[in-house]
Amino acid sequence: MLKISTKGQYALLIMTELAEQEADKYVPLKLLSHRHNLSVKYLEQILIRLSKAGLVVGLRGNNGGYKLADSPDKYTAGQILRAMEGDLNPKAIASGRDLLSVGNDAFWDEFNKVINDYVNSITLEDIVQKNREFVGFEYCI
C-alpha cells in the first residue's frame, strides 16, 4: 500500500518553505522547528536525509541553517518524497509471485506509472505558486 509517512509529508513542507526564501538565505533549524511545532531532533532527521540526497545544504554557526541546494524549479515532489520514502511503488514487491498478483501485474504497473508520473510532474516551484494563490484567495474572502 502506498502511504506517505509523516516524515515524507514534513519533508515536502520544509522544502516548500525553503523554496519560499531568498536563494542565498540559510533558514535556522530552530526557526523551522518553531514554525512547524516540531522538535529540533525530529526536524534534524528529515534535513539530514534531504542533505544526503543532495536536496538541501546545511551551514553550521551563528548564521547557519538550511537552504535549497538548487532552484525550486529543479526539484520534483517525487525526488523529495523518494528521499524520505524510497520507492513509491504502491504494490509491495514480494519475492516470487503470489496468488494476488497473478493477472494483476498490468494494473499495478499502470497504477505505479500514474503515481510516479504525477509526482514527477509537480515541481517545488509549482507547489510554492499554488500556496501563493491559495493564500491570496484566503485574504480575498
N, C-alpha and C positions, 0 to 999 in steps of 0.2 A: 504494500500500500504506500502510495506517495504521501508523505507527511513532512512538511517543512517544520523543523524544530524551532523552538523559541530563539535559540542562538542564530539560526538562519534568518528569522524574521528581524531580530535586532541588528544583525549584520547589514541587512538591506537598509534599515532605518538609519544606522550610523553612517553608512556610506552616502546615503542621501543627504544627511546633514553636512558631512564633509564637502559634498559637491556644491552645497549652497554657500560655502565660504570662499573667500578670495583664494586663488590657486596657491599662493605662496605662504598662506597663513596656517600655522600649526594650531590645532584646537586642543587645549589641555584635557587630559583624561578626566580630571576631577570635574571639569565643566560638563563634559558629555555624561558623566555619571550622575551629576546633579540634575541635568535637564531631563533625563530619562528615568530617574529614580532607580538606578541600577548600582549595584556595588562595584567599586573600582576593580576588585578581583575578577568578577564575572565579565566586566567590560574588557579587562586586560586579556582574558582568554579569547574573546572574539577578535580583538585587534591583533593579537599575536598570530592567529590563523590567517587573518587578512593580510598581514605583513609578510608572512611566509609565502603566501600566494602571489606576492608582488603587487597587491592592490593598494596598499597604503604604505606610507613612510612615517617612521617614528623618530622623534628627536628628544633626547633627554636634556634636562636642565631647566632653568627658570623660564625660558621662552619655548620650552618643549611642548610636545603634544603629538598629534597625528594629523596628516593631510593625505589627500589622494596622491598616488604615485603618477597619475596621468590625468588628462582632462575627462570630465564626466561623460562625454560622448564616446569615449573609448571603452567604456565598461558596459557589459550587459548584465541584466538581472541574473541570467544563467551563470555567468562567471562567478558572481558574488555568492549565489546560493550553492554552487558546486564547491566553492572554497570552504564552506561550512558543512555541507551535507554529503559531499561526494557525488556519486552518480545519482541523477534524478529519475532513473528508470522506475516507473510505478509498479512494475512487476518484479518481485524479488527473484534474483537469479539463483536457482537451486541447482545443485549438482545433479545431473541426469534429468530425465523428464518425468513428470508425474501425470496422473490422470487429468488433473485440472488444466494442464497446459496443452494437452493433445488437441489439435484442431483449433486452438485459440491463438496460436502464435501470431498470425497475421493481424488479429485485432490488437494484441498487446504491442506489437511492433509499431502499428499506426498510432496507437494511443501515446506511446513513448515519443514518436516523431512530433506529434501535435504539441505536446507539452514542451519538448525541447525547442521546437521552432518558435513557440511563443516566448519563452523566457530569453531566448537568444535574440529576439527581435526588439526587445524593450531595453533601451539604454538608460543609464543612470540619469542622463540629461532629460530623457523623456519623463522619468519619474519626477524630477525636480520641476519641470514645466507643468506637469499635471498638478503638483502640490501648489504651485503658484496660482494656477487657475482656480483651484478649489478654495484657497484662502481668499482670493479676490471675490469669489462668488459668495462666500460666507459674509463678508463685510458689506456686500450689496443688499443683503436681505433686510 
